[in-house]
Amino acid sequence: MNTAKFGVSALAILAASTSGALARDQIQSAGSSTVLPYATIVAEAFGENFDFPTPVVEGGGSGAGRKKLCEGVGENTIDIANSSSRIKQSDIDTCAANGVEEIMEVRIGYDGIVFASKIDGPEFAFTPSDWYNALAAEVMVDGALVANPNKTWHDVNAELPEQDILAFIPGTKHGTREVFDIKVLEAGCEATGAMEAFVAAKGEKDGEKACLALRTDGVSVDIDGDYTETLSRLDANPNAIGVFGLSFYQNNTDKLRVATMSGVVPSTESIATGEYPVSRPLFFYVKKAHLGVIPGLQEYIDFFVSDEMAGPEGPLAAYGLVSDPELAATQEMVAAGTPMGPLN
């Protein structure tokens, strides 16, 4: 798969738009720790099979990656932001203000958020209501909102083990946290009746926000690093529950016992069918102004979403990515360089 590099004239345009230094010839991406291993697999294969340098892939969190993408156009800014949650309108507005006017949204597949504990611990069968009643600052007791009194998972749900509540959840800069907030905390808040009570007391906007307020007594711990940090916390606290991406769990089944959510075991199959309730699409966002300027960028994004890499028989699926059933449409969009439209 040898390809020719772009000409000097295209590079000169980018160099002139920045500091005047020589334009770089290495693709740069940053963002989601969930997407990081997939992007690393693709980058290494790209470096081995194309006449371009191996792309640089860094983590930092979905929000941080999108922020970097929106810093502006030029060789001193990244080309791609990897994200485990969809871009926000505030990101798009920041991009536009800094001259990043066209962005390509590329969905690479799907992943799920799983809830896992040490492999030699008890089994857990959770619902969103259980997690809300375990971690929320205020919960419903006898029809009224009160400060969360629950100390053990058994206090939350009589069918759960008599184990102290201690949860390691993604920090707020991670895309995983956004999905956890919406599909677990908000869903649990609504199911328990707490959202209705919050909205009645505070109004709709503040009421929904109140559902995401977590207790501050040490039982809910934000993890700002990647899933390896969460795993190390479980090693030090064997009674804790951690929140992980499906692919990370699947690559650590010798260490972790996964819980069901709403009666469904998380798996590639249950996520692909939509049966598992806590799943999410994974994306990367491309600065279209850098296409045709940064050598190999178009080839890299074509390669990323190719059947060879992102298809059901590719290495990303082998690592844990749930292949997108609409991958062919994404391939056509990438090949055409179609920028994303308005958020819906």
Secondary structure, DSSP 8 states (H G I E B T S, - for coil): -------HHHHHHHHHHTTSS----S-EEEE-TTTHHHHHHHHHHHHHHSSS---EEEEE-HHHHHHHHTT-SSTTS-SEEEESS---HHHHHHHHHTT---EEEEEEEEEEEEEEEETTS---EE-HHHHHHHHBSEEEETTEEEE----BHHHH-TTS-S-B--EEEE-TTSHHHHHHIIIIIIHHHHHTTHHHHHHHHH-HHHHHHHTT-B--SSSEEEE-S-HHHHHHHHHH-TT-EEEEEHHHHHTTTTTEEE-EETTB---HHHHHTT-SSSEEEEEEEEEGGGTTTSTTHHHHHHHHTSHHHHSTTSHHHHHT-B--TTHHHHHHHHHHT-------
